[in-house]
Amino acid sequence: MKQNSEGLEESGIWNEEFNRKGAVAGACLVFSLIDGIERMSASMFETEESGLDFICQAKVRSCKYLIKCIKRLLQFKIDGNDGVLMLMDLCTRLVQWRHQGREVFQGDKDLDDVINALTHELSSLSGIL
């Protein structure tokens, strides 16, 4: 096994098995984790500001993995209403992250690129449906 720039171990098996199901599960995991953190933050911190800081840190730390999952997902053929609804939900959530993430996500090229890719995919699918 080799280590990536973040010190995490990678293997060829991980890359091969990271399929559509894994990409969807990864994105769902990140959103579920952040949703849970948002619900708990009010009781975890003395001030609302501290809670918002923690939420923002969690989003920043998980964003790279989320973007990796979404980019991988976009490599697969998306069809049917369920696929379109999923892409719409992903795009909406990412736009909300960009606006709710304080200034941390403003101008984040990777986040902007994946939002643009989702928007492009949705516009091409809307012509088919």
MMTF fields as JSON, N, C-alpha, C and O atoms, coordinates in Angstrom:
{
  "mmtfVersion": "1.0.0",
  "mmtfProducer": "UNKNOWN",
  "numBonds": 515,
  "numAtoms": 516,
  "numGroups": 129,
  "numChains": 1,
  "numModels": 1,
  "chainsPerModel": [1],
  "groupsPerChain": [129],
  "chainIdList": ["A"],
  "bondAtomList": [4, 2, 8, 6, 12, 10, 16, 14, 20, 18, 24, 22, 28, 26, 32, 30, 36, 34, 40, 38, 44, 42, 48, 46, 52, 50, 56, 54, 60, 58, 64, 62, 68, 66, 72, 70, 76, 74, 80, 78, 84, 82, 88, 86, 92, 90, 96, 94, 100, 98, 104, 102, 108, 106, 112, 110, 116, 114, 120, 118, 124, 122, 128, 126, 132, 130, 136, 134, 140, 138, 144, 142, 148, 146, 152, 150, 156, 154, 160, 158, 164, 162, 168, 166, 172, 170, 176, 174, 180, 178, 184, 182, 188, 186, 192, 190, 196, 194, 200, 198, 204, 202, 208, 206, 212, 210, 216, 214, 220, 218, 224, 222, 228, 226, 232, 230, 236, 234, 240, 238, 244, 242, 248, 246, 252, 250, 256, 254, 260, 258, 264, 262, 268, 266, 272, 270, 276, 274, 280, 278, 284, 282, 288, 286, 292, 290, 296, 294, 300, 298, 304, 302, 308, 306, 312, 310, 316, 314, 320, 318, 324, 322, 328, 326, 332, 330, 336, 334, 340, 338, 344, 342, 348, 346, 352, 350, 356, 354, 360, 358, 364, 362, 368, 366, 372, 370, 376, 374, 380, 378, 384, 382, 388, 386, 392, 390, 396, 394, 400, 398, 404, 402, 408, 406, 412, 410, 416, 414, 420, 418, 424, 422, 428, 426, 432, 430, 436, 434, 440, 438, 444, 442, 448, 446, 452, 450, 456, 454, 460, 458, 464, 462, 468, 466, 472, 470, 476, 474, 480, 478, 484, 482, 488, 486, 492, 490, 496, 494, 500, 498, 504, 502, 508, 506, 512, 510],
  "bondOrderList": [1, 1, 1, 1, 1, 1, 1, 1, 1, 1, 1, 1, 1, 1, 1, 1, 1, 1, 1, 1, 1, 1, 1, 1, 1, 1, 1, 1, 1, 1, 1, 1, 1, 1, 1, 1, 1, 1, 1, 1, 1, 1, 1, 1, 1, 1, 1, 1, 1, 1, 1, 1, 1, 1, 1, 1, 1, 1, 1, 1, 1, 1, 1, 1, 1, 1, 1, 1, 1, 1, 1, 1, 1, 1, 1, 1, 1, 1, 1, 1, 1, 1, 1, 1, 1, 1, 1, 1, 1, 1, 1, 1, 1, 1, 1, 1, 1, 1, 1, 1, 1, 1, 1, 1, 1, 1, 1, 1, 1, 1, 1, 1, 1, 1, 1, 1, 1, 1, 1, 1, 1, 1, 1, 1, 1, 1, 1, 1],
  "groupList": [{"groupName": "MET", "atomNameList": ["N", "CA", "C", "O"], "elementList": ["N", "C", "C", "O"], "formalChargeList": [0, 0, 0, 0], "bondAtomList": [1, 0, 2, 1, 3, 2], "bondOrderList": [1, 1, 2], "singleLetterCode": "M", "chemCompType": "L-PEPTIDE LINKING"}, {"groupName": "LYS", "atomNameList": ["N", "CA", "C", "O"], "elementList": ["N", "C", "C", "O"], "formalChargeList": [0, 0, 0, 0], "bondAtomList": [1, 0, 2, 1, 3, 2], "bondOrderList": [1, 1, 2], "singleLetterCode": "K", "chemCompType": "L-PEPTIDE LINKING"}, {"groupName": "GLN", "atomNameList": ["N", "CA", "C", "O"], "elementList": ["N", "C", "C", "O"], "formalChargeList": [0, 0, 0, 0], "bondAtomList": [1, 0, 2, 1, 3, 2], "bondOrderList": [1, 1, 2], "singleLetterCode": "Q", "chemCompType": "L-PEPTIDE LINKING"}, {"groupName": "ASN", "atomNameList": ["N", "CA", "C", "O"], "elementList": ["N", "C", "C", "O"], "formalChargeList": [0, 0, 0, 0], "bondAtomList": [1, 0, 2, 1, 3, 2], "bondOrderList": [1, 1, 2], "singleLetterCode": "N", "chemCompType": "L-PEPTIDE LINKING"}, {"groupName": "SER", "atomNameList": ["N", "CA", "C", "O"], "elementList": ["N", "C", "C", "O"], "formalChargeList": [0, 0, 0, 0], "bondAtomList": [1, 0, 2, 1, 3, 2], "bondOrderList": [1, 1, 2], "singleLetterCode": "S", "chemCompType": "L-PEPTIDE LINKING"}, {"groupName": "GLU", "atomNameList": ["N", "CA", "C", "O"], "elementList": ["N", "C", "C", "O"], "formalChargeList": [0, 0, 0, 0], "bondAtomList": [1, 0, 2, 1, 3, 2], "bondOrderList": [1, 1, 2], "singleLetterCode": "E", "chemCompType": "L-PEPTIDE LINKING"}, {"groupName": "GLY", "atomNameList": ["N", "CA", "C", "O"], "elementList": ["N", "C", "C", "O"], "formalChargeList": [0, 0, 0, 0], "bondAtomList": [1, 0, 2, 1, 3, 2], "bondOrderList": [1, 1, 2], "singleLetterCode": "G", "chemCompType": "PEPTIDE LINKING"}, {"groupName": "LEU", "atomNameList": ["N", "CA", "C", "O"], "elementList": ["N", "C", "C", "O"], "formalChargeList": [0, 0, 0, 0], "bondAtomList": [1, 0, 2, 1, 3, 2], "bondOrderList": [1, 1, 2], "singleLetterCode": "L", "chemCompType": "L-PEPTIDE LINKING"}, {"groupName": "ILE", "atomNameList": ["N", "CA", "C", "O"], "elementList": ["N", "C", "C", "O"], "formalChargeList": [0, 0, 0, 0], "bondAtomList": [1, 0, 2, 1, 3, 2], "bondOrderList": [1, 1, 2], "singleLetterCode": "I", "chemCompType": "L-PEPTIDE LINKING"}, {"groupName": "TRP", "atomNameList": ["N", "CA", "C", "O"], "elementList": ["N", "C", "C", "O"], "formalChargeList": [0, 0, 0, 0], "bondAtomList": [1, 0, 2, 1, 3, 2], "bondOrderList": [1, 1, 2], "singleLetterCode": "W", "chemCompType": "L-PEPTIDE LINKING"}, {"groupName": "PHE", "atomNameList": ["N", "CA", "C", "O"], "elementList": ["N", "C", "C", "O"], "formalChargeList": [0, 0, 0, 0], "bondAtomList": [1, 0, 2, 1, 3, 2], "bondOrderList": [1, 1, 2], "singleLetterCode": "F", "chemCompType": "L-PEPTIDE LINKING"}, {"groupName": "ARG", "atomNameList": ["N", "CA", "C", "O"], "elementList": ["N", "C", "C", "O"], "formalChargeList": [0, 0, 0, 0], "bondAtomList": [1, 0, 2, 1, 3, 2], "bondOrderList": [1, 1, 2], "singleLetterCode": "R", "chemCompType": "L-PEPTIDE LINKING"}, {"groupName": "ALA", "atomNameList": ["N", "CA", "C", "O"], "elementList": ["N", "C", "C", "O"], "formalChargeList": [0, 0, 0, 0], "bondAtomList": [1, 0, 2, 1, 3, 2], "bondOrderList": [1, 1, 2], "singleLetterCode": "A", "chemCompType": "L-PEPTIDE LINKING"}, {"groupName": "VAL", "atomNameList": ["N", "CA", "C", "O"], "elementList": ["N", "C", "C", "O"], "formalChargeList": [0, 0, 0, 0], "bondAtomList": [1, 0, 2, 1, 3, 2], "bondOrderList": [1, 1, 2], "singleLetterCode": "V", "chemCompType": "L-PEPTIDE LINKING"}, {"groupName": "CYS", "atomNameList": ["N", "CA", "C", "O"], "elementList": ["N", "C", "C", "O"], "formalChargeList": [0, 0, 0, 0], "bondAtomList": [1, 0, 2, 1, 3, 2], "bondOrderList": [1, 1, 2], "singleLetterCode": "C", "chemCompType": "L-PEPTIDE LINKING"}, {"groupName": "ASP", "atomNameList": ["N", "CA", "C", "O"], "elementList": ["N", "C", "C", "O"], "formalChargeList": [0, 0, 0, 0], "bondAtomList": [1, 0, 2, 1, 3, 2], "bondOrderList": [1, 1, 2], "singleLetterCode": "D", "chemCompType": "L-PEPTIDE LINKING"}, {"groupName": "THR", "atomNameList": ["N", "CA", "C", "O"], "elementList": ["N", "C", "C", "O"], "formalChargeList": [0, 0, 0, 0], "bondAtomList": [1, 0, 2, 1, 3, 2], "bondOrderList": [1, 1, 2], "singleLetterCode": "T", "chemCompType": "L-PEPTIDE LINKING"}, {"groupName": "TYR", "atomNameList": ["N", "CA", "C", "O"], "elementList": ["N", "C", "C", "O"], "formalChargeList": [0, 0, 0, 0], "bondAtomList": [1, 0, 2, 1, 3, 2], "bondOrderList": [1, 1, 2], "singleLetterCode": "Y", "chemCompType": "L-PEPTIDE LINKING"}, {"groupName": "HIS", "atomNameList": ["N", "CA", "C", "O"], "elementList": ["N", "C", "C", "O"], "formalChargeList": [0, 0, 0, 0], "bondAtomList": [1, 0, 2, 1, 3, 2], "bondOrderList": [1, 1, 2], "singleLetterCode": "H", "chemCompType": "L-PEPTIDE LINKING"}],
  "groupTypeList": [0, 1, 2, 3, 4, 5, 6, 7, 5, 5, 4, 6, 8, 9, 3, 5, 5, 10, 3, 11, 1, 6, 12, 13, 12, 6, 12, 14, 7, 13, 10, 4, 7, 8, 15, 6, 8, 5, 11, 0, 4, 12, 4, 0, 10, 5, 16, 5, 5, 4, 6, 7, 15, 10, 8, 14, 2, 12, 1, 13, 11, 4, 14, 1, 17, 7, 8, 1, 14, 8, 1, 11, 7, 7, 2, 10, 1, 8, 15, 6, 3, 15, 6, 13, 7, 0, 7, 0, 15, 7, 14, 16, 11, 7, 13, 2, 9, 11, 18, 2, 6, 11, 5, 13, 10, 2, 6, 15, 1, 15, 7, 15, 15, 13, 8, 3, 12, 7, 16, 18, 5, 7, 4, 4, 7, 4, 6, 8, 7],
  "groupIdList": [1, 2, 3, 4, 5, 6, 7, 8, 9, 10, 11, 12, 13, 14, 15, 16, 17, 18, 19, 20, 21, 22, 23, 24, 25, 26, 27, 28, 29, 30, 31, 32, 33, 34, 35, 36, 37, 38, 39, 40, 41, 42, 43, 44, 45, 46, 47, 48, 49, 50, 51, 52, 53, 54, 55, 56, 57, 58, 59, 60, 61, 62, 63, 64, 65, 66, 67, 68, 69, 70, 71, 72, 73, 74, 75, 76, 77, 78, 79, 80, 81, 82, 83, 84, 85, 86, 87, 88, 89, 90, 91, 92, 93, 94, 95, 96, 97, 98, 99, 100, 101, 102, 103, 104, 105, 106, 107, 108, 109, 110, 111, 112, 113, 114, 115, 116, 117, 118, 119, 120, 121, 122, 123, 124, 125, 126, 127, 128, 129],
  "secStructList": [7, 3, 3, 7, 6, 6, 1, 7, 3, 3, 7, 2, 2, 2, 2, 2, 2, 7, 7, 2, 2, 2, 2, 2, 2, 2, 2, 2, 2, 2, 2, 2, 2, 2, 2, 2, 2, 2, 2, 2, 2, 2, 2, 2, 7, 1, 1, 2, 2, 2, 2, 2, 2, 2, 2, 2, 2, 2, 2, 2, 2, 2, 2, 2, 2, 2, 2, 2, 2, 2, 2, 2, 2, 6, 6, 1, 7, 7, 7, 2, 2, 2, 2, 2, 2, 2, 2, 2, 2, 2, 2, 2, 2, 2, 2, 2, 2, 2, 2, 2, 1, 6, 6, 6, 6, 6, 6, 7, 2, 2, 2, 2, 2, 2, 2, 2, 2, 2, 2, 2, 2, 2, 2, 2, 2, 2, 2, 2, 7],
  "xCoordList": [0.839, 0.0, 0.88, 1.956, 0.405, 1.139, 0.335, -0.862, 1.002, 0.318, 0.173, 1.082, -0.986, -1.203, -0.662, -0.065, -0.863, -0.315, -0.885, -0.281, -2.028, -2.635, -2.245, -2.733, -1.372, -0.924, -1.886, -1.693, -2.915, -3.885, -3.445, -2.91, -3.673, -3.273, -4.24, -5.456, -3.665, -4.46, -4.056, -2.928, -4.965, -4.622, -5.319, -6.29, -4.813, -5.452, -6.863, -7.741, -7.08, -8.412, -9.402, -10.519, -9.013, -9.911, -10.364, -11.555, -9.422, -9.764, -10.676, -11.581, -10.454, -11.27, -12.678, -13.646, -12.791, -14.086, -14.905, -16.065, -14.302, -15.008, -15.925, -15.641, -17.008, -17.93, -19.073, -19.028, -20.078, -21.218, -21.859, -22.163, -22.061, -22.684, -21.833, -22.359, -20.538, -19.63, -19.632, -19.54, -19.738, -19.774, -21.039, -20.987, -22.17, -23.439, -23.392, -23.787, -22.908, -22.829, -21.903, -22.197, -20.795, -19.863, -20.475, -20.324, -21.171, -21.825, -22.915, -23.039, -23.7, -24.754, -24.156, -24.702, -23.041, -22.378, -21.956, -22.184, -21.348, -20.903, -22.095, -22.068, -23.141, -24.303, -24.986, -25.428, -25.077, -25.683, -24.85, -25.393, -23.543, -22.648, -22.812, -22.934, -22.814, -22.956, -24.332, -24.45, -25.375, -26.72, -26.749, -27.333, -26.115, -26.051, -25.274, -25.682, -24.166, -23.364, -24.164, -24.11, -24.904, -25.723, -26.79, -27.05, -27.411, -28.445, -27.859, -28.489, -26.667, -26.06, -25.327, -25.101, -24.962, -24.088, -24.684, -23.946, -25.994, -26.623, -26.388, -26.223, -26.372, -26.17, -24.695, -24.35, -23.84, -22.422, -21.618, -20.564, -22.107, -21.325, -22.104, -23.333, -21.369, -22.004, -22.559, -23.562, -21.912, -22.398, -22.737, -22.177, -23.653, -24.035, -22.842, -22.66, -22.043, -20.864, -19.88, -19.33, -19.665, -18.77, -19.323, -18.573, -20.627, -21.268, -21.128, -20.851, -21.317, -21.175, -19.735, -19.496, -18.778, -17.368, -17.085, -16.392, -17.628, -17.418, -18.054, -17.446, -19.26, -19.948, -19.13, -18.954, -18.638, -17.846, -16.563, -16.18, -15.906, -14.699, -15.017, -14.251, -16.125, -16.518, -16.767, -16.375, -17.411, -17.662, -16.353, -16.17, -15.451, -14.171, -13.4, -12.841, -13.375, -12.601, -13.219, -12.503, -14.518, -15.168, -15.401, -15.765, -15.197, -15.519, -14.687, -15.216, -13.406, -12.543, -13.036, -13.064, -13.421, -13.941, -15.28, -15.522, -16.141, -17.44, -17.264, -17.937, -16.37, -16.117, -15.594, -15.984, -14.717, -14.204, -15.352, -15.397, -16.271, -17.422, -18.293, -18.716, -18.556, -19.431, -18.763, -19.416, -17.476, -16.771, -16.815, -17.006, -16.641, -16.7, -18.107, -18.268, -19.102, -20.491, -20.804, -21.538, -20.257, -20.516, -19.885, -20.211, -18.994, -18.391, -19.331, -19.103, -20.377, -21.339, -22.521, -22.829, -23.176, -24.364, -25.495, -25.833, -26.067, -27.194, -28.448, -28.537, -29.409, -30.646, -31.833, -31.693, -32.984, -34.218, -34.424, -33.509, -35.644, -35.996, -35.234, -34.869, -34.986, -34.255, -32.849, -32.374, -32.187, -30.839, -30.818, -29.939, -31.797, -31.886, -32.186, -31.589, -33.107, -33.431, -32.223, -32.005, -31.44, -30.24, -29.249, -28.691, -29.029, -28.109, -28.614, -27.832, -29.924, -30.497, -30.281, -29.935, -30.488, -30.289, -28.827, -28.54, -27.909, -26.485, -26.113, -25.416, -26.583, -26.269, -26.825, -26.131, -28.07, -28.699, -27.95, -27.697, -27.596, -26.868, -25.5, -25.086, -24.8, -23.477, -23.563, -22.725, -24.567, -24.757, -25.052, -24.545, -25.869, -26.14, -24.865, -24.636, -24.038, -22.76, -21.931, -21.361, -21.869, -21.048, -21.542, -20.739, -22.851, -23.407, -23.424, -23.322, -23.551, -23.614, -22.243, -22.117, -21.235, -19.907, -19.086, -17.855, -19.777, -19.101, -18.308, -18.786, -17.14, -16.359, -15.383, -14.637, -15.388, -14.434, -14.579, -13.573, -15.798, -16.021, -16.157, -16.261, -16.159, -16.248, -14.968, -13.87, -15.11, -13.954, -13.22, -12.121, -13.793, -13.175, -13.334, -14.434, -12.236, -12.289, -12.843, -13.653, -12.417, -12.904, -14.411, -15.114, -14.903, -16.34, -17.09, -18.119, -16.579, -17.211, -17.224, -18.218, -16.112, -16.031, -17.058, -17.695, -17.219, -18.169, -19.611, -20.472, -19.887, -21.225, -21.499, -22.593, -20.511, -20.676, -20.863, -21.663, -20.13, -20.279, -21.672, -22.283, -22.172, -23.531, -24.563, -25.498, -24.394, -25.319, -25.311, -26.364, -24.119, -23.996, -24.67, -25.402, -24.413, -25.02, -26.543, -27.246, -27.041, -28.494, -29.087, -30.163, -28.399, -28.937, -28.925, -29.833, -27.908, -27.892, -28.948, -29.514, -29.219, -30.252, -31.653, -32.565, -31.834, -33.173, -33.606, -34.802, -32.652, -32.982, -33.413, -34.124, -32.984, -33.312, -34.662, -35.431, -34.951, -36.177, -37.402, -38.504],
  "yCoordList": [-1.177, 0.0, 1.233, 1.25, 2.261, 3.517, 4.554, 4.385, 5.62, 6.687, 7.884, 8.222, 8.518, 9.719, 10.926, 10.779, 12.116, 13.336, 13.63, 14.388, 13.054, 13.283, 12.195, 12.187, 11.278, 10.223, 9.054, 8.175, 9.024, 7.933, 6.846, 7.134, 5.615, 4.509, 4.345, 4.451, 4.083, 3.822, 2.461, 2.013, 1.818, 0.564, 0.53, 1.25, -0.315, -0.475, -0.998, -0.674, -1.812, -2.372, -1.255, -1.284, -0.262, 0.865, 1.545, 1.803, 1.838, 2.544, 1.716, 2.264, 0.412, -0.445, -0.627, -0.698, -0.7, -0.971, 0.288, 0.213, 1.427, 2.685, 2.941, 3.781, 2.217, 2.272, 3.242, 4.037, 3.15, 4.055, 3.938, 4.948, 2.72, 2.509, 3.132, 3.748, 2.969, 3.559, 5.073, 5.733, 5.625, 7.079, 7.66, 8.671, 7.013, 7.464, 7.325, 8.236, 6.179, 5.951, 6.963, 7.441, 7.29, 8.264, 9.647, 10.317, 10.078, 11.392, 11.418, 12.393, 10.352, 10.274, 10.312, 10.954, 9.628, 9.615, 11.02, 11.424, 11.756, 13.115, 13.991, 14.693, 13.955, 14.799, 14.391, 15.251, 13.095, 12.632, 13.061, 13.481, 12.955, 13.375, 14.864, 15.261, 15.672, 17.123, 17.453, 18.313, 16.786, 17.01, 16.704, 17.455, 15.6, 15.238, 16.257, 16.625, 16.707, 17.724, 19.01, 19.643, 19.398, 20.615, 20.478, 21.427, 19.3, 19.092, 19.095, 19.595, 18.543, 18.431, 19.698, 19.89, 20.547, 21.671, 22.605, 23.17, 22.778, 23.677, 23.205, 24.02, 21.895, 21.385, 21.132, 20.9, 21.174, 20.904, 22.155, 22.059, 23.314, 24.539, 25.588, 25.635, 26.424, 27.456, 28.6, 29.212, 28.889, 29.982, 29.452, 28.457, 30.13, 29.758, 29.908, 29.109, 30.925, 31.18, 30.0, 29.606, 29.446, 28.288, 27.084, 26.346, 26.891, 25.799, 25.96, 24.992, 27.179, 27.444, 27.232, 26.729, 27.617, 27.383, 25.891, 25.466, 25.098, 23.653, 23.037, 22.19, 23.455, 22.958, 23.288, 22.447, 24.505, 24.936, 24.108, 23.711, 23.849, 23.016, 21.604, 21.03, 21.056, 19.71, 19.693, 18.749, 20.727, 20.811, 20.921, 20.252, 21.761, 21.939, 20.623, 20.252, 19.927, 18.685, 17.547, 16.65, 17.572, 16.491, 16.837, 15.964, 18.081, 18.536, 17.827, 17.465, 17.624, 16.99, 15.569, 15.161, 14.829, 13.472, 13.523, 12.72, 14.449, 14.594, 14.899, 14.308, 15.811, 16.164, 14.952, 14.728, 14.175, 12.956, 11.997, 11.414, 11.837, 10.952, 11.447, 10.659, 12.736, 13.286, 13.211, 12.878, 13.516, 13.404, 11.967, 11.729, 11.028, 9.615, 9.255, 8.547, 9.734, 9.472, 10.011, 9.38, 11.161, 11.766, 10.983, 11.222, 10.058, 9.231, 8.121, 7.505, 7.873, 6.835, 7.448, 8.629, 6.624, 7.08, 7.268, 6.355, 8.447, 8.759, 8.723, 9.41, 7.92, 7.854, 7.721, 7.364, 8.012, 7.9, 9.079, 9.857, 9.185, 10.294, 10.255, 11.302, 9.044, 8.938, 9.51, 10.208, 9.214, 9.734, 11.24, 11.91, 11.772, 13.224, 13.895, 14.919, 13.321, 13.888, 13.867, 14.805, 12.794, 12.704, 13.807, 14.465, 14.01, 15.059, 16.44, 17.303, 16.648, 17.939, 18.176, 19.282, 17.134, 17.241, 17.543, 18.407, 16.837, 17.086, 18.523, 19.195, 18.979, 20.337, 21.373, 22.319, 21.189, 22.117, 22.148, 23.22, 20.979, 20.912, 21.581, 22.287, 21.362, 21.973, 23.491, 24.205, 23.975, 25.429, 25.987, 27.05, 25.276, 25.703, 25.696, 26.617, 24.677, 24.622, 25.85, 26.479, 26.186, 27.329, 28.608, 29.457, 28.752, 29.974, 29.945, 30.995, 28.769, 28.664, 28.451, 28.473, 28.249, 27.944, 29.172, 29.141, 30.241, 31.514, 31.851, 31.626, 32.371, 32.718, 31.617, 31.753, 30.535, 29.454, 28.862, 28.579, 28.669, 28.027, 29.022, 28.608, 30.307, 31.297, 31.235, 31.401, 30.999, 30.916, 29.59, 29.477, 28.584, 27.258, 26.624, 26.232, 26.528, 26.07, 24.65, 24.381, 23.742, 22.361, 22.291, 21.578, 23.032, 23.048, 23.684, 23.167, 24.8, 25.451, 24.527, 24.457, 23.818, 22.909, 21.784, 21.45, 21.201, 20.089, 20.599, 19.902, 21.792, 22.38, 22.639, 22.355, 23.176, 23.418, 22.112, 22.053, 21.065, 19.763, 19.184, 18.632, 19.31, 18.837, 19.625, 19.047, 20.928, 21.781, 21.408, 21.325, 21.185, 20.795, 19.442, 19.274, 18.489, 17.155, 17.248, 16.603, 18.052, 18.216, 18.863, 18.469, 19.85, 20.507, 19.559, 19.603, 18.699, 17.737, 16.653, 16.162, 16.273, 15.27, 15.831, 15.096, 17.117, 17.693, 17.688, 17.666, 17.708, 17.616, 16.224, 16.053, 15.224, 13.828, 13.444, 12.719, 13.937, 13.52, 14.2, 13.949],
  "zCoordList": [0.0, 0.0, 0.0, 0.597, -0.677, -0.677, 0.084, 0.316, 0.464, 1.18, 0.26, -0.499, 0.341, -0.447, 0.299, 1.365, -0.248, 0.347, 1.723, 2.483, 2.066, 3.377, 4.366, 5.496, 3.959, 4.85, 4.955, 5.795, 4.123, 4.151, 3.18, 2.109, 3.56, 2.705, 1.545, 1.701, 0.377, -0.809, -1.354, -1.152, -2.032, -2.698, -4.038, -4.27, -4.917, -6.213, -6.07, -6.87, -5.043, -4.802, -4.53, -5.046, -3.721, -3.402, -4.681, -4.861, -5.574, -6.798, -7.692, -8.321, -7.76, -8.609, -8.049, -8.806, -6.738, -6.122, -5.866, -5.459, -6.104, -5.856, -7.041, -7.894, -7.078, -8.2, -7.916, -6.977, -8.745, -8.6, -7.219, -6.583, -6.764, -5.458, -4.35, -3.424, -4.454, -3.472, -3.518, -2.483, -4.721, -4.87, -4.24, -3.54, -4.495, -3.907, -2.386, -1.659, -1.915, -0.467, 0.201, 1.297, -0.446, 0.11, 0.223, 1.244, -0.831, -0.797, 0.272, 1.013, 0.349, 1.378, 2.779, 3.676, 2.962, 4.262, 4.684, 5.825, 3.773, 4.103, 4.46, 5.471, 3.638, 3.925, 5.227, 5.988, 5.488, 6.746, 7.946, 8.968, 7.822, 8.902, 9.196, 10.355, 8.167, 8.357, 8.913, 9.785, 8.426, 8.972, 10.467, 11.248, 10.861, 12.284, 13.098, 14.199, 12.561, 13.254, 13.423, 14.478, 12.39, 12.489, 13.569, 14.309, 13.664, 14.684, 16.094, 17.026, 16.252, 17.577, 18.023, 19.218, 17.095, 17.434, 18.478, 19.285, 18.481, 19.456, 20.887, 21.794, 21.086, 22.441, 22.761, 23.92, 21.774, 21.992, 22.344, 22.972, 21.947, 22.098, 22.87, 22.823, 23.577, 24.399, 23.564, 23.933, 22.442, 21.602, 20.21, 19.749, 19.568, 18.211, 17.269, 16.35, 17.504, 16.676, 16.722, 15.694, 17.914, 18.056, 17.303, 16.663, 17.379, 16.652, 15.153, 14.445, 14.661, 13.23, 12.77, 11.672, 13.613, 13.282, 13.143, 12.219, 14.069, 14.039, 12.795, 12.141, 12.473, 11.276, 10.034, 9.153, 9.976, 8.825, 8.714, 7.613, 9.829, 9.815, 9.32, 8.546, 9.759, 9.319, 7.813, 7.128, 7.303, 5.865, 5.088, 4.071, 5.569, 4.885, 4.85, 3.818, 5.972, 6.056, 5.244, 4.799, 5.047, 4.302, 2.835, 2.047, 2.465, 1.111, 0.046, -1.005, 0.297, -0.7, -1.018, -2.179, 0.016, -0.188, -0.922, -1.823, -0.549, -1.201, -2.685, -3.53, -2.995, -4.391, -5.16, -6.305, -4.538, -5.174, -5.489, -6.572, -4.551, -4.764, -5.916, -6.762, -5.947, -6.988, -8.356, -9.344, -8.425, -9.706, -10.216, -11.408, -9.317, -9.704, -10.182, -11.176, -9.487, -9.853, -11.248, -12.008, -11.578, -12.883, -14.035, -15.198, -13.722, -14.762, -15.231, -16.272, -14.465, -14.815, -15.548, -15.386, -16.359, -17.073, -16.073, -15.319, -16.076, -15.2, -16.058, -17.075, -15.643, -16.406, -15.469, -14.299, -16.004, -15.227, -14.3, -14.028, -13.827, -12.941, -11.626, -11.09, -11.094, -9.828, -9.955, -9.059, -11.064, -11.285, -11.413, -10.871, -12.138, -12.309, -10.974, -10.643, -10.21, -8.894, -7.966, -7.199, -8.039, -7.211, -7.589, -6.711, -8.887, -9.324, -8.933, -8.535, -9.049, -8.642, -7.151, -6.737, -6.347, -4.903, -4.579, -3.751, -5.225, -5.005, -5.349, -4.59, -6.492, -6.934, -5.957, -5.585, -5.547, -4.599, -3.278, -2.728, -2.767, -1.49, -1.588, -0.668, -2.696, -2.849, -2.955, -2.403, -3.658, -3.738, -2.349, -1.988, -1.565, -0.187, 0.643, 1.427, 0.486, 1.209, 0.893, 1.785, -0.397, -0.81, -0.146, 0.241, -0.013, 0.572, 2.092, 2.726, 2.687, 4.143, 4.765, 5.99, 3.969, 4.48, 4.79, 4.772, 5.072, 5.315, 4.069, 2.957, 4.223, 3.036, 2.651, 1.682, 3.405, 3.176, 1.78, 1.129, 1.309, 0.024, -1.122, -2.277, -0.838, -1.906, -2.732, -2.2, -4.016, -4.896, -4.837, -5.381, -4.194, -4.143, -5.526, -5.915, -6.255, -7.641, -7.765, -8.651, -6.89, -6.969, -6.753, -7.469, -5.765, -5.496, -6.661, -7.097, -7.163, -8.313, -9.53, -10.252, -9.752, -10.905, -10.823, -11.821, -9.639, -9.516, -9.607, -10.144, -9.097, -9.254, -10.732, -11.221, -11.443, -12.88, -13.65, -14.583, -13.266, -13.928, -13.688, -14.603, -12.463, -12.163, -12.964, -13.519, -13.02, -13.771, -15.25, -15.883, -15.795, -17.201, -17.454, -18.43, -16.568, -16.708, -16.643, -17.421, -15.716, -15.592, -16.832, -17.281, -17.391, -18.586, -19.779, -20.609, -19.878, -20.982, -20.788, -21.765, -19.537, -19.27, -19.472, -19.852, -19.224, -19.373, -20.834, -21.122, -21.755, -23.166, -23.574, -24.565, -22.809, -23.115, -22.538, -23.168, -21.326, -20.63, -21.156, -20.668]
}
